Amino acid sequence: MASAMKPVLCVGCTVIDFVTISASFPKEDTDERCLNGNWQRGGNASNVCTVLRLLGLKVDFFGVLSKSDGFRVLLDDLQRRQIGVQHCPMSEKDPPFSSVIIAQDTGSRTIVHCNKNYPYVTWEDFRKIDLNKYGWVHFEARHPKETIKMIETVRQHNALHDTNIKISLDFETLYEKNLELCLSCDYVVFSKDLASRQGWETACSACSHLVSALTPSSVNIICPWGKEGASCVDSFHNYSDVPAHEPDSVVDTLGAGDSFMAGFIYATYVSQKNLPDAVDFANRVAGHKISDYGYDHIAQIQKDQV
């Protein structure tokens, strides 16, 4: 069924992740040998693309790509996974990267980002895209001046062409600066880390604060909360708590939030599930992701359970 759907367009970043797997988190000013390590393609929207492809959905990525020789590994991986990049502008600058330490004893991941003022896609680039090709457009909450214009372009397209392209937002940073982006979206997934920085101690509290901040908008709000599951509020202010799907052991939490996001899009768009059921499948995908390294094992999930 997924192959018959219009593709999803994911707008955001792709970066190089330098992943180090260590027995435990290294002590400061020591010299240790790691257990394993690798380079891989990262970035929130880029990871969402990966998981959607593993679930069987067609997807295009829209972000700035680098002409740097070191970026070639990312381009090859995008091509291998059949993730479309035909709309992506290119830059001469070296790509952003992240240094990631995964501690095997706890399953924790620590990330240090390096961006070096790498360019971000603009509305001028976005407006050239034929939106008739897509059934869903997903955004990262970044660069609000450009992103709000992209979101409004999708809404205007829906109004002019009598279409119903859904809009989702991955909200992880800069609460006050990016809050306005939520008002024009259908679905907002709000991160636990950002909620905690706002002083919201539970997913329920986060949902309540966001409902107050975004009323009278009819946006659906989802707050994943790790092993405690997730909470969500639909456009009619119906509230639900959804338990987590915990694996037998936690191996690799890097990309768990992006896997949740992709699982939610898949369940909502492809299977037309209601909000709590879609969040339940998102929890299932995230739980399965953290049971092993990387993402490829997500393809093992039986999609007939959605």
N, C-alpha and C positions, 0 to 999 in steps of 0.2 A: 504493500500500500504506500509506503514512504516514497518509493521510486516514482510513483505517479503524481506526487505533490510538486507544486512549484518550489524552487530552491529557497533556502534561507540565506539572507545576506547579513554577514557579521561585520560590523564596523568597529575598528579599534587598532590594537597594536600586535605586532609579532616581534619577538626578541629571541636572542640566543640564551639558553639556560645552560650554565656550567654546573653540573650536578655532581656533588661529592657525597658518597655514602660512607658514613663513619660509624664505628661501633657505638660511640657516644659523642655528645657534643664536645669539641676540643676545648681544652683549657687554654687560657690566654698565654701567649709567649712560650708555646711548646712546639715541638717538631714531631708530628705523628704521621703514620702511614694509614691511608684510608682503605676501606674494604673494596670499593669500586667507584667508578665515576664515568660520566659521559657528557657529551654535548647533545642538546635536543632543542627542538623548536618550542618556544613558550610564548607568553603573552595571553591575556585573558580571552579576547575575541578569537585569537588564533587557536587556543585550546578548545574553545567551544566548537569551532569548526571541526577539529579532529574528532571529538566525541560524537557530534552529529553524523559525521561520515561513518563512524564505526556502528552507529545505530541504523544506518542505511538511508539517511536523508541526504539529498543533494544540497550543496552549500557553496557559497562564494565568500571569499574574504575581501574586505576593502580596508586597506591601510597602506602606509608608505613602505615600500620595499627598498632595500639597499643594493647598490651595484657593487658593493665591496666583495672581494673574493671570499672572505670569511662567511658571507651571508649565503653562499652557494648551497651549503648544506640545508638551509631552511627552504630555499626555492625547490631543491630536489625533493624534499619531504612533502611539500605542498603538492607538487606535481604527482608524486607517487600515490598520494592519498586522494587524488582527483578533486582537490579543493581549488575552485576557480579563483584566479587572481587577475583576470583580464581588465578590471577597472582600476588596478592599483597604480598610483604614480610612483616613480622611481627617484631615489636620491643618491648623490655621490658620497654622502656622509657614511662613516662607519655605523653599523647598526647598534642599537641599545642592547645591553646584555644584563643578565642577572646571575649572581653567584649564589648557589643554593647548597646548603648543608643539610642532609637528611641523617638524623641520628637513629640508628637501628634499634637501640634499646627502648626508645620512647615513641618512635614513629614521627617525631616532630620535624618540621622543616623551617629553616631560618634562611631568609632571602635578603640579599643586598642588591639593590637595583642601581644600574648606571645608565643614564639616559643621554647625557651630553647634548642637551637641546636638540634632539633629533626631531625633525618636522612631523607634524600630524596632518592627517587629511583635512581638506577644507570643503566648505559647502560648494565652492566653484567646481571642485572635482566631483562631488556627490551628485550635483544637479545634471551631470552628463549621463548618469546611469538610467537605463530604461527600467523603471520600477514595475512595469507590467510583467516582467519575468519572475517577480518574487511574491511569495505569500506571507513572508515574515521578515522584518528587519530588526536586528538586534544591535544595540549600541553599548559601548562602555561610557560611563559617566566621566568624560574628559573634555577639556576645551569647550566649555559651555557656550561661548559665543558662536562657535561654528556648529556644534552639535545640535543646539536648539533650532538652528535654521534647517539642518538636515531632517530633524524630526518633523518640523512643520511642513517640509516639502512632502514627506510621506502622507501626512494628514491631508494636505491640499490635493495630492494625487487621488486619495480615496474619495474625497468630495467631488472632484471633477470627473472621475471615471467610474464612479459607483462601485468601487472595489473595497475590500476589507483587509488590507495588509495590516497584520498585527505588529505592534511595536513593543519591544522589551528593552529594559535598561538594567545593566549591571552596575550597582551603586556601591563603590568601595572607598572613595576618598572625598575629602573637601566638602563636608556636609552643607554648609551655608552657600558655598559657591555653586554647587551642582544641584541643589534642591529644586530649582525651577525646571530642570529637565524632566522631573517626574510628572509634572502636571499634564503633559501631552502624550504620555505613554499609556499603553494598556496594562503592562505588567512591569513592576519594579522589584528586583531582588536586591535586598539591602544586607550588607555584610555584617557579621557578628562583630568583627574588629572595629568597624566604624561606629556601630551602635554602642559598644563598650566605651569608646572614646567620648561619646556623648553622655555617658553616665547611665545608660540604659542597661540594666543588669540581666534582663531576660528577653526572650524573643517576644513574649506577650507585651512587655513594656515598650519594646521598640515599635511594634505594630501600632500600639495605642498612640504613641507620640507622633508617628508618621501620619496616621489618620487625621489627627488634630492639625498637623502642619499642612496637609494637602487637601483638606475639605475646602470647597465642595467638589474637588476633582473625583472622578469615578474610577481611578486607577486601582488595580489589584496589587496588593502588597504582600511580599513573601520575605520572611526573615529566617534563613537557615541558621541553626545554632549547634552545629557539630553533632556530638554524640547525644545531645538532648533533643535532637529532631529539628523541627521547624514549626513556625507559626505563620498563618496567612490570614488576610482579610480580603474578602472579595469586594466588588464594586458596590454591593448593597450593605456593606459593613457587617457581613456574616463572618464570624471569627472561628478558626479551627486550629487545633494543635495536632501535629502529625508526627508520630514517633520515628526515630531513626531506624535504619537497617544496618546494624553493626556487624562487621565481619568477625570471624573467629580471632583474627589478629590484625593489628594495624601495622602496615608495612611502609606505605608511602602516601603521605597526605598532600603532596605537591599536586595542585590542580584539582583538588576535591571540589572546591567551589565552582570551578568552570565545568566540571562534570555534572554537578547539580544543575547548573544553568542549562546545559545542553539537554539533560534528561527532562527538565521541566518544559523546554520548548518542544521537544519531541512528543511528550505525552499530551500537551495542550493542542499543538498544531496538527499532528498526524492522527492521534487517537481521539481527539476532541473530548478529553476528559475534563471534568469539573475541577475547580481549583484544588481542593484537598487531595483528590486522587492524583492529579498531576504532580503535586508536591510529594506525595508518597512515592511515585516512580522516580522523581528527582533524588529523593533520599536513597532509594534502592541503587541507582546508578552511582551516586557518590560513595555509598558504602562498599559497593563492589570495586570501585576504582582504588580505594585505599587498601584493599586486600593484597595488592601486588604493585610492582614498580611499573611506571609508565601508564599507557592507556590501552594498548591493544587488547588486553583481556576483557575490556568492556564489551567487545563484540560477542562475547560468550553469553551475555544476558539474553534470555528468551523473551523476545519482544511480544510474544503472544500473551505475556503476563500483564502487559500494559492495559 
